[in-house]
């Protein structure tokens, strides 16, 4: 008996849905006869509101695309952070191997041990540069973009658009109701009850349109602000990322150039043939500093603008070795400018 009741209930629901479908279809046909061609936007009637709706739809699409792009940037940098972190571990092992060889070396010549020392120092400097780059990726690019993706402004703005679309549908439905009531009126006297019903429907339509206009302005203002923030901040973070990568690669090249110069110097010291790549003579050179240099790695010579440097050797890889303020070390050769040449015999022993 219960099964029969459930089947009867389902049958009634199906009949009700079919009746509702037929009613809606007949209603739409009546609208087409009354208005010609049915257009949902025509029921709203305000061209400015129709334009605003199209604008909100475009803003919704634009901010969604920007959000996905930001997610792609974060995902890509997270992959780069993971790979570079593995490279750092490899660099650390290389530096440890070099340090171990320095400690275990008992060879009569120290060329390879000194080379291992320079390689260790260069690897440590490279590790530092990679850690700086990863810090920029994580703290200055990924974290701000993650916050932007989950920003309350974006969530609220998109919620306003969804509310606007829902209200738009209510306005269309109410406009359709007004047209339906008007279609039932004849040329003769209008009954008071129908007139009142029509007036109430029109008043409700006006109230809905007013709410729609107010909500549309609020949603448009919010989403324009969100879109501008997305465009501005995402662009800025891409600039930060590119600048950090440029600085990283320049610093890595400087580290490797310095390592190469040190290795060339060791090679020259252990060969009987005249030097072929280093510029050497019986005279040292006096040069003035034209660009400051902050020597952070071991063996580097810090320079201050207008300091006088006694240059001992200049290598074509962009590095030179010299003395300044009682200290000797390496520095970028383009950072100094030649003043004069002075014989080695004229330089005091403390400057040699």
C-alpha positions in Angstrom: 0.0 0.0 0.0 2.8 2.4 0.9 4.5 1.6 -2.5 1.3 2.6 -4.3 1.1 5.8 -2.4 4.7 6.7 -3.3 4.1 6.0 -7.0 1.0 8.1 -6.9 2.9 11.0 -5.3 5.6 10.8 -7.9 3.0 10.8 -10.7 1.3 13.9 -9.2 4.7 15.7 -9.1 5.4 14.8 -12.8 1.9 16.1 -13.8 2.5 19.3 -11.8 5.9 19.9 -13.6 4.3 19.3 -17.0 1.5 21.8 -16.2 4.0 24.4 -15.1 6.1 23.9 -18.2 3.0 24.3 -20.4 2.0 27.4 -18.5 5.4 29.0 -19.0 5.4 28.2 -22.7 2.0 29.6 -23.2 3.0 32.7 -21.2 6.1 33.2 -23.4 4.0 32.8 -26.5 1.6 35.5 -25.2 4.6 37.8 -24.5 5.9 37.3 -28.1 2.4 38.2 -29.5 2.2 41.2 -27.3 5.8 42.5 -27.7 6.9 40.9 -30.9 10.2 39.2 -30.1 10.9 38.3 -26.4 14.1 39.7 -25.0 14.9 39.4 -21.3 16.9 42.6 -21.4 14.1 44.5 -23.0 12.0 43.9 -19.9 14.5 45.8 -17.8 14.3 48.6 -20.4 17.2 50.8 -19.1 20.0 50.9 -21.7 22.4 52.2 -19.0 21.6 49.2 -16.8 22.0 46.8 -19.7 25.4 48.3 -20.4 26.3 48.0 -16.7 25.3 44.3 -16.7 27.6 43.6 -19.7 30.4 45.5 -17.9 29.9 43.4 -14.7 30.0 40.2 -16.8 33.3 41.3 -18.4 34.7 42.3 -15.0 33.8 38.9 -13.6 35.6 37.2 -16.5 38.6 39.5 -16.3 39.1 39.1 -12.5 38.7 35.3 -12.8 41.3 35.1 -15.6 43.7 37.3 -13.5 43.1 35.1 -10.4 44.0 32.0 -12.5 47.1 33.7 -13.9 48.2 34.6 -10.3 47.8 31.0 -9.3 49.9 29.8 -12.3 52.7 32.2 -11.3 52.7 31.0 -7.7 52.6 27.4 -8.8 55.5 27.9 -11.2 57.6 29.7 -8.6 56.9 27.0 -6.0 58.3 24.5 -8.5 61.4 26.7 -9.0 61.8 27.0 -5.3 61.7 23.2 -4.9 64.3 22.6 -7.7 66.6 25.4 -6.5 66.5 24.0 -3.0 67.8 20.7 -4.3 70.5 22.5 -6.2 71.5 24.3 -3.0 71.9 20.9 -1.2 74.1 19.8 -4.1 76.2 23.0 -3.9 76.7 22.4 -0.1 77.9 18.9 -0.8 80.4 20.2 -3.3 81.6 22.8 -0.9 82.0 20.1 1.8 84.0 17.9 -0.5 86.3 20.8 -1.3 86.8 21.5 2.4 87.5 17.9 3.1 90.1 17.8 0.4 91.8 20.9 1.8 92.0 19.2 5.2 93.2 15.8 3.8 95.7 17.2 1.2 99.3 16.2 1.8 100.6 16.9 -1.6 103.9 18.8 -1.9 102.3 21.3 -4.2 99.3 23.3 -3.0 97.8 24.3 -6.4 94.8 21.9 -6.3 94.2 22.5 -2.6 94.1 26.3 -3.2 91.8 25.7 -6.2 89.5 23.6 -4.0 89.5 26.5 -1.5 88.4 28.9 -4.2 85.8 26.5 -5.5 84.4 26.1 -1.9 84.2 29.9 -1.5 82.5 30.4 -4.8 80.0 27.6 -4.0 79.2 29.2 -0.7 78.7 32.6 -2.4 76.4 30.9 -5.0 74.4 29.3 -2.3 73.9 32.7 -0.7 72.7 34.2 -3.9 70.3 31.3 -4.5 68.9 31.7 -1.0 68.4 35.4 -1.6 66.5 34.6 -4.9 64.3 32.0 -3.2 63.5 34.6 -0.4 62.4 37.1 -3.0 60.3 34.4 -4.8 58.6 33.4 -1.6 58.3 36.6 0.5 58.0 39.3 -2.2 56.1 37.5 -5.0 54.3 34.3 -3.9 53.0 35.5 -0.5 51.5 38.8 -1.8 49.9 36.9 -4.8 48.5 34.3 -2.4 46.9 37.1 -0.4 45.6 38.7 -3.6 44.0 35.5 -4.8 42.2 35.1 -1.5 41.5 38.8 -0.9 38.2 39.7 0.7 37.7 42.4 -1.8 37.6 39.9 -4.7 35.3 37.5 -2.8 32.9 40.4 -1.9 32.9 41.8 -5.4 32.1 38.5 -7.0 29.4 37.9 -4.5 27.9 41.3 -5.4 27.8 40.3 -9.1 26.0 37.0 -8.2 23.5 39.0 -6.2 23.1 41.4 -9.1 22.4 38.5 -11.5 19.9 37.0 -9.2 18.1 40.3 -8.8 18.2 40.8 -12.6 16.3 37.6 -13.0 13.7 38.8 -10.4 13.3 42.0 -12.4 12.8 40.0 -15.6 10.2 37.8 -13.9 8.3 40.7 -12.5 8.4 42.5 -15.8 7.0 39.4 -17.4 4.2 39.4 -14.7 3.3 43.0 -15.6 3.1 42.2 -19.2 0.9 39.1 -18.4 -1.5 41.2 -16.4 -1.6 43.9 -19.2 -2.3 41.3 -21.8 -5.5 40.2 -19.9 -6.9 43.7 -20.0 -9.6 44.4 -22.6 -10.6 47.7 -24.3 -13.6 47.9 -22.0 -13.8 49.0 -18.4 -11.0 47.6 -16.2 -12.2 45.8 -13.0 -10.9 47.5 -9.9 -9.3 44.3 -8.6 -7.3 43.8 -11.8 -6.3 47.5 -11.9 -5.1 47.3 -8.3 -3.2 44.0 -9.0 -1.6 45.6 -12.1 -0.6 48.7 -10.1 0.9 46.6 -7.3 2.9 44.6 -9.9 4.2 47.8 -11.5 5.1 49.3 -8.2 7.0 46.1 -7.3 8.8 46.2 -10.7 9.9 49.8 -10.1 11.1 48.9 -6.6 13.1 46.0 -8.0 14.6 48.1 -10.8 15.7 50.7 -8.2 17.4 48.0 -6.1 19.0 46.6 -9.2 20.4 50.0 -10.2 21.8 50.6 -6.7 23.3 47.1 -6.5 24.7 47.4 -10.0 26.6 50.7 -9.1 28.0 49.1 -5.9 29.1 45.9 -7.7 30.6 47.9 -10.6 32.6 50.2 -8.3 33.8 47.2 -6.2 34.9 45.1 -9.2 36.6 48.0 -11.0 38.7 48.5 -7.8 39.5 44.8 -7.6 40.4 44.6 -11.3 42.7 47.6 -11.0 44.4 46.1 -7.9 44.9 42.8 -9.6 46.5 44.4 -12.7 48.7 46.7 -10.6 49.9 44.2 -8.0 50.4 41.3 -10.4 52.5 43.5 -12.7 54.6 44.8 -9.8 55.3 41.3 -8.6 56.4 40.2 -12.0 58.8 43.2 -12.1 60.2 42.2 -8.7 60.7 38.6 -9.9 62.5 39.7 -13.1 64.7 42.2 -11.3 65.6 39.6 -8.7 66.5 37.1 -11.5 68.6 39.7 -13.3 70.5 40.5 -10.1 71.0 36.8 -9.3 72.4 35.9 -12.7 74.7 39.0 -12.7 76.0 38.1 -9.3 76.5 34.4 -10.3 78.5 35.5 -13.3 80.6 37.8 -11.1 81.4 34.9 -8.7 82.3 32.6 -11.6 84.5 35.2 -13.3 86.3 35.8 -10.0 86.8 32.0 -9.6 88.1 31.8 -13.1 90.6 34.6 -12.5 91.9 32.9 -9.4 92.3 29.7 -11.2 94.2 31.4 -14.0 96.5 33.1 -11.5 97.3 29.7 -9.9 97.9 28.2 -13.3 100.3 31.0 -14.2 102.2 30.6 -11.0 102.8 26.9 -11.7 103.9 27.2 -15.3 107.2 28.2 -16.8 105.6 29.8 -19.9 105.0 33.5 -20.0 101.5 34.5 -19.0 99.1 34.7 -21.9 95.9 36.0 -20.4 96.9 38.2 -17.5 98.3 41.7 -18.0 101.5 41.8 -16.0 104.6 43.9 -16.2 107.5 45.1 -14.0 105.3 48.1 -13.1 102.2 48.3 -10.9 99.4 50.7 -11.8 97.8 53.4 -9.7 94.1 53.6 -10.4 91.2 55.6 -8.8 87.9 54.0 -7.8 85.0 55.3 -9.9 82.4 52.8 -8.6 82.0 51.5 -5.0 82.5 47.7 -4.4 81.4 45.9 -1.3 83.7 42.9 -1.0 81.8 40.2 0.9 83.5 37.0 -0.1 86.9 36.0 1.3 89.7 37.5 -0.8 87.6 40.4 -2.2 88.8 44.0 -1.7 86.2 46.6 -0.8 86.4 49.9 -2.7 85.2 53.4 -2.0 84.8 56.0 -4.7 88.0 58.1 -5.1 90.2 55.6 -3.2 93.6 55.0 -4.8 94.3 51.4 -5.7 97.7 49.8 -6.6 96.8 47.3 -9.3 99.0 44.2 -9.3 97.3 42.1 -12.0 94.4 42.6 -14.4 92.6 39.6 -16.0 90.4 39.7 -19.1 87.6 38.0 -17.3 86.8 41.3 -15.6 88.7 41.0 -12.3 91.8 42.5 -11.0 94.0 42.0 -8.0 95.5 44.9 -6.1 96.0 46.8 -2.9 94.1 49.6 -1.2 94.4 51.0 2.3 96.8 48.3 3.3 94.6 45.4 2.2 95.1 43.2 -0.8 92.4 41.4 -2.7 90.2 41.0 -5.8 87.8 43.5 -7.3 86.0 44.1 -10.6 88.5 45.8 -13.0 85.8 48.1 -14.6 85.2 49.7 -11.1 88.6 51.5 -11.3 90.2 54.0 -13.8 93.9 54.2 -14.5 95.7 57.3 -13.2 99.4 56.7 -13.8 102.1 54.0 -14.0 104.7 53.7 -11.3 107.7 51.5 -11.1 107.6 48.6 -8.6 110.8 50.0 -7.1 109.1 53.2 -6.3 106.3 51.5 -4.2 107.0 51.2 -0.6 107.5 47.6 0.8 104.2 47.9 2.7 102.4 48.4 -0.6 103.9 45.5 -2.4 
